[in-house]
Amino acid sequence: MKTLRLLFFLLLFHFSGNAQWYNPEKVNSKLQFMYSGAIEQLTDGQFAAGKALLVKALKQDPKFVDAWLSLAGACGQQKQYDSAILCYETGIALDSIYSRDYYLPYSINLAGAGRFEEAQHIIQRYLNLPNLHPRSKQAATYRSGTYAFALQAIANNKSSKEFHPLNLGDSINSNRSEYYPSFTIDDSRLVFTRRGNGFREDFYQAFKTDDGYSLAKPIAGPLNEEESKGGLMISQDGSWLIFAGNFEEGFGDFDLYICYADNNGWSEPFNLGSNINTEFWESSPTLSPDKQTLYFSSNRPGGFGGKDLYAVKRLSNGQWSKAENMGPNFNTTSDELAPFIHADNQTLYFTSGGHPGYGGSDIYVSRKGPGGQWSVPQNLGFPINTIEDDGSLSVAADGKTAFFASARSDSRGALDLYRFELPEYDRPFKTLWVKGVVQDAETKKGLPSAIELKNLNSGEVLQKVVTDETGNYLVTLPVGNDYSFTVNRQGYLFYSDRFELAAQPADSTYTNNILLQPIRINSSLELKNILYETNSFQLNPSSYVELDKLVQLLQDNPSVKVRINGHTDNVGKPADNLLLSTNRAKSVVAYLASKGVAATRLTAKGFGSSKPIADNSTEAGRAKNRRTELQIVGL
């Protein structure tokens, strides 16, 4: 383009563009023939050949306005916005009257380059043209609205120039389209969809290496046998694959299917059933980290128009509830697609062509509040969103690394997968996770169990997880709050733990293998989430979450009698510590009695500092010794 830039500046100096002089019929016939050949090449998608012919024609006649304008259009189609702008400005400078019908695409390319103020100026000039066709006026008015949105976003600091997407490279991308990236929570495995020949789509996977990712290969198993497939996602723990497929045994159009990890790789696909699937289109699934909520898109009747977002809940029997439309907060008369729920289980990203944005479909984010209500979706801003269609975003557990599909200048072909860093205002909570296995304390046999994660401050249940049949589990922990972590199974004492992540960011993951104690005489349980005010036996309100679990245990086992044991560290006088530990144990008994547990089933005993479980010479050890325990004393 160096020669063309030189021509541009020379022509800009010599022409004022105040009057129409250009007449395409007076262009040299040889150049007209060359121009027709270029247009034919461009129409067939042969951009390199078509653009080369236009450049050749312009070298012979730098005043060939149609060639400048067509070259601008070709560059714009390839998202080479700066080159397109240069060519439009040259054509307009040569003859502004002849070229004024091109103000609309000229403004679109200005917007593509992020020059929204100039784009708004040009589109207003276009709207002021006399005798503008109604459809052209409608298109220009729409674009003017998108430019106004962009300018307001800039004014609100919701636009950034710092955006450097990094292509995931030849091990992942090909000359085909790659899209719908999905990761396990530790980022060790990436799965995605790759376009094949015709309507064929195949599912691929790659594994994290020190240098990036291994060479992507088709996922082995029956799920790739059918050629008509769509969006794919992997559960955070890597044990489920959920995808869209158009199989003969389905309900009609695309349905959602699930495969389970097994010793041979992946099971046969199972249709997720009539509570989720219909005779219409269902696709682009995303699963919450606790596997309790599935979000997807569907064009079934009864929505708000186009494709809408829906959600289903996993029931206690393992089945799925009836799908519910996510409502007008999310859905519009246009299409809502590609939902992605982050590992924090509170932040949902999706694409929409109906919410205010930059043009085409944009990516939005909504956050779930304490009451379970979703916030008004917010546009991710330029340049993550552009004047083109944007979508299929996913975000890693760290909350800042995002992945998306895009057709950029360094694409290997069509859509490629890229990663980039999300701006602060678009990030979910940084999320860590706890994984392990639940076992019987005596036999060490894995126990299928229920796990619950609660916010200790609000009491809100953030996640409910059911382990697999061998007791394995994974629970995510969004940084920024303190959490109670409890495990329940009938016939066993519950297990409790506490994760304090509000005061400071955690920088590691947790492996927590849990041994559940069978309910027997002298079985005991440390109540880790029962806390007291300093040097007091008054219960801290955050203790109520755990105390209510204890109430439930006693209600579920009405013959069980318990003793609450209080313990302290060795700081202070032994007599004072004994009294404090006794009163603390009595406070727990009083709370249980206030909730309806019979007093005859409850006793309290303080041991002061007489039974340490850790070294009292360190603060960490003393903290472990300040504890409350439950002991079974009768059945």
KASULLIN-V470078 format. One record per backbone hydrogen bond with DSSP energy under -0.5 kcal/mol. CO is the residue of the C=O (numbers start at 1). NH is the residue of the N-H. E is the energy in kcal/mol with one decimal. If there is no record, write none. Layout:
CO:NH:E + CO:NH:E
This chain:
1:5:-2.3 + 2:6:-1.9 + 3:7:-2.3 + 4:8:-2.4 + 5:9:-2.1 + 6:10:-2.0 + 7:11:-2.7 + 8:12:-2.6 + 9:13:-1.3 + 10:14:-1.3 + 11:15:-2.0 + 19:21:-0.5 + 23:26:-2.1 + 24:27:-1.2 + 28:32:-2.5 + 29:33:-2.2 + 30:34:-2.0 + 31:35:-2.7 + 32:36:-2.5 + 33:37:-1.9 + 34:38:-1.9 + 35:39:-2.4 + 36:40:-2.1 + 37:41:-2.1 + 38:42:-2.6 + 39:43:-2.5 + 40:44:-1.5 + 41:46:-2.8 + 42:45:-1.6 + 45:47:-1.5 + 46:50:-2.5 + 47:51:-2.9 + 48:52:-1.9 + 49:53:-1.8 + 50:54:-1.8 + 51:55:-2.5 + 52:56:-2.1 + 53:57:-2.2 + 54:58:-2.3 + 55:59:-1.9 + 56:60:-1.1 + 57:61:-2.0 + 61:64:-1.8 + 63:65:-1.6 + 64:68:-1.7 + 65:69:-2.5 + 66:70:-2.6 + 67:71:-2.4 + 68:72:-2.2 + 69:73:-2.0 + 70:74:-2.2 + 71:75:-2.4 + 72:76:-2.4 + 73:77:-2.1 + 74:78:-1.2 + 75:80:-3.0 + 76:79:-1.8 + 79:81:-1.4 + 80:84:-2.4 + 81:85:-3.0 + 82:86:-2.1 + 83:87:-2.1 + 84:88:-2.7 + 85:89:-2.8 + 86:90:-1.7 + 87:91:-2.4 + 88:92:-2.8 + 89:93:-2.2 + 90:94:-2.0 + 91:95:-2.0 + 95:99:-2.1 + 96:100:-0.5 + 97:100:-0.8 + 98:101:-0.5 + 99:102:-2.3 + 100:103:-1.7 + 102:106:-2.1 + 103:107:-2.6 + 104:108:-2.1 + 105:109:-2.1 + 106:110:-1.8 + 107:111:-2.4 + 108:112:-2.2 + 109:113:-1.6 + 110:115:-2.9 + 111:114:-1.8 + 114:116:-1.2 + 115:119:-2.1 + 116:120:-2.6 + 117:121:-1.9 + 118:122:-2.4 + 119:123:-2.4 + 120:124:-1.8 + 121:125:-1.6 + 122:126:-2.1 + 123:127:-2.4 + 124:128:-1.3 + 126:129:-1.6 + 129:132:-0.7 + 133:137:-2.8 + 134:138:-2.5 + 135:139:-2.3 + 136:140:-2.5 + 137:141:-2.5 + 138:142:-2.1 + 139:143:-2.2 + 140:144:-2.5 + 141:145:-1.9 + 142:146:-1.7 + 143:147:-2.4 + 144:148:-2.2 + 145:149:-2.1 + 146:150:-2.2 + 147:151:-2.5 + 148:152:-2.1 + 149:153:-2.2 + 150:154:-2.2 + 151:155:-2.1 + 152:156:-1.6 + 153:158:-3.6 + 154:157:-1.7 + 161:163:-1.3 + 165:167:-0.6 + 166:419:-1.9 + 169:172:-1.3 + 169:173:-3.0 + 171:216:-3.0 + 176:174:-0.6 + 177:195:-2.6 + 179:193:-2.8 + 182:191:-2.8 + 184:187:-2.1 + 188:208:-2.4 + 189:184:-1.6 + 190:206:-2.3 + 191:182:-2.1 + 192:204:-2.7 + 193:179:-2.4 + 194:202:-2.8 + 197:200:-2.2 + 200:196:-3.6 + 202:194:-2.9 + 203:219:-2.6 + 204:192:-1.9 + 205:217:-2.3 + 206:190:-2.9 + 207:214:-2.8 + 209:212:-0.6 + 212:209:-2.4 + 217:205:-2.2 + 221:224:-1.2 + 222:225:-1.7 + 222:226:-0.6 + 227:201:-1.8 + 227:229:-1.2 + 228:246:-2.5 + 231:244:-1.8 + 233:242:-2.3 + 235:238:-1.9 + 236:185:-2.4 + 239:261:-2.6 + 240:235:-2.4 + 241:259:-2.6 + 242:233:-2.0 + 243:257:-3.1 + 244:230:-2.3 + 245:247:-0.6 + 245:255:-2.9 + 247:250:-1.7 + 253:252:-0.7 + 254:282:-1.7 + 255:245:-2.6 + 256:272:-2.4 + 257:243:-2.0 + 258:270:-2.6 + 259:241:-2.3 + 260:267:-2.3 + 262:265:-1.8 + 264:266:-0.6 + 265:262:-1.7 + 270:258:-2.2 + 273:276:-1.3 + 273:277:-3.1 + 275:323:-1.9 + 279:253:-1.0 + 281:299:-1.5 + 283:297:-2.6 + 284:339:-0.6 + 286:295:-3.0 + 288:291:-2.1 + 292:314:-2.9 + 293:288:-2.8 + 294:312:-2.1 + 295:286:-2.3 + 296:310:-2.9 + 297:283:-2.4 + 298:308:-2.9 + 300:303:-0.7 + 307:336:-2.7 + 308:298:-2.3 + 309:326:-2.5 + 310:296:-2.0 + 311:324:-2.6 + 312:294:-2.4 + 313:315:-0.5 + 313:321:-3.0 + 315:318:-2.1 + 319:315:-3.6 + 324:311:-2.1 + 327:330:-1.4 + 327:331:-2.8 + 329:377:-0.6 + 335:353:-1.5 + 337:351:-2.8 + 340:342:-0.5 + 340:349:-2.7 + 342:345:-2.1 + 346:348:-0.5 + 346:368:-3.2 + 347:342:-2.7 + 348:366:-2.5 + 349:340:-2.7 + 350:364:-3.2 + 351:337:-2.1 + 352:362:-2.5 + 361:390:-2.8 + 362:352:-2.2 + 363:380:-2.3 + 364:350:-1.8 + 365:378:-2.8 + 366:348:-3.0 + 367:375:-2.1 + 369:372:-2.1 + 373:369:-3.4 + 378:365:-2.0 + 381:384:-0.6 + 381:385:-2.7 + 382:160:-2.4 + 391:405:-1.0 + 394:403:-3.1 + 396:399:-1.9 + 397:431:-3.1 + 400:402:-0.7 + 400:422:-3.2 + 401:396:-3.2 + 402:420:-2.2 + 403:394:-2.4 + 404:418:-2.8 + 405:391:-0.5 + 406:408:-0.8 + 406:416:-2.6 + 408:411:-1.9 + 415:178:-2.1 + 416:406:-2.5 + 417:168:-2.4 + 418:404:-2.0 + 419:166:-3.1 + 420:402:-3.1 + 420:422:-0.6 + 423:426:-1.5 + 424:427:-1.4 + 430:479:-3.3 + 432:477:-3.5 + 433:510:-2.3 + 434:475:-2.8 + 435:512:-2.3 + 436:473:-2.1 + 437:514:-2.2 + 438:447:-2.8 + 439:516:-3.0 + 440:444:-2.1 + 445:440:-2.3 + 446:448:-0.5 + 449:467:-2.4 + 450:488:-2.9 + 451:465:-3.0 + 452:486:-2.3 + 453:462:-2.6 + 453:463:-1.6 + 454:456:-0.6 + 454:484:-2.2 + 455:459:-2.8 + 460:455:-2.7 + 460:462:-0.7 + 463:453:-2.7 + 465:451:-3.5 + 465:467:-0.5 + 468:471:-1.9 + 471:438:-2.0 + 472:468:-2.1 + 473:436:-1.6 + 475:434:-3.2 + 477:432:-2.3 + 478:481:-0.7 + 481:501:-1.4 + 482:456:-2.7 + 482:457:-0.5 + 483:499:-2.3 + 484:454:-2.2 + 485:497:-1.7 + 486:452:-2.5 + 487:495:-2.1 + 488:450:-2.5 + 489:492:-1.9 + 491:519:-2.2 + 495:487:-2.2 + 497:485:-2.2 + 498:500:-0.5 + 499:483:-2.7 + 499:501:-1.0 + 501:480:-0.8 + 510:435:-2.1 + 510:512:-0.5 + 512:514:-0.5 + 514:439:-3.2 + 514:516:-0.6 + 516:441:-2.7 + 517:493:-3.0 + 518:520:-1.1 + 520:523:-2.2 + 523:632:-2.9 + 525:630:-3.1 + 526:528:-1.3 + 527:530:-1.4 + 529:531:-0.7 + 531:540:-2.7 + 533:536:-1.8 + 538:533:-2.4 + 540:543:-2.7 + 541:544:-1.7 + 542:545:-0.6 + 543:547:-2.5 + 544:548:-2.4 + 545:549:-1.0 + 546:550:-1.9 + 547:551:-2.3 + 548:552:-2.1 + 549:553:-2.2 + 550:554:-2.1 + 551:555:-2.1 + 552:556:-2.4 + 553:557:-1.0 + 557:560:-1.9 + 561:633:-2.5 + 561:634:-1.4 + 562:603:-1.3 + 563:565:-0.6 + 563:631:-2.1 + 564:605:-2.5 + 565:629:-2.7 + 566:607:-2.6 + 567:627:-0.5 + 573:577:-2.4 + 574:578:-2.4 + 575:579:-2.2 + 576:580:-2.5 + 577:581:-2.6 + 578:582:-2.1 + 579:583:-2.5 + 580:584:-2.3 + 581:585:-2.0 + 582:586:-2.2 + 583:587:-1.9 + 584:588:-1.5 + 585:589:-2.0 + 586:590:-2.7 + 587:591:-1.9 + 588:592:-2.4 + 589:593:-2.6 + 590:594:-2.0 + 591:595:-0.9 + 592:595:-0.8 + 592:597:-1.9 + 593:596:-1.8 + 598:601:-1.7 + 599:602:-1.6 + 601:562:-2.6 + 603:564:-2.6 + 605:566:-2.4 + 607:610:-2.1 + 608:568:-3.0 + 615:618:-1.1 + 618:622:-2.5 + 619:623:-2.3 + 620:624:-1.5 + 621:625:-1.7 + 622:626:-1.4 + 625:627:-1.5 + 627:567:-2.1 + 628:527:-2.9 + 629:565:-2.6 + 630:525:-2.6 + 631:563:-2.5 + 631:633:-0.5 + 632:522:-3.0 + 634:561:-2.9
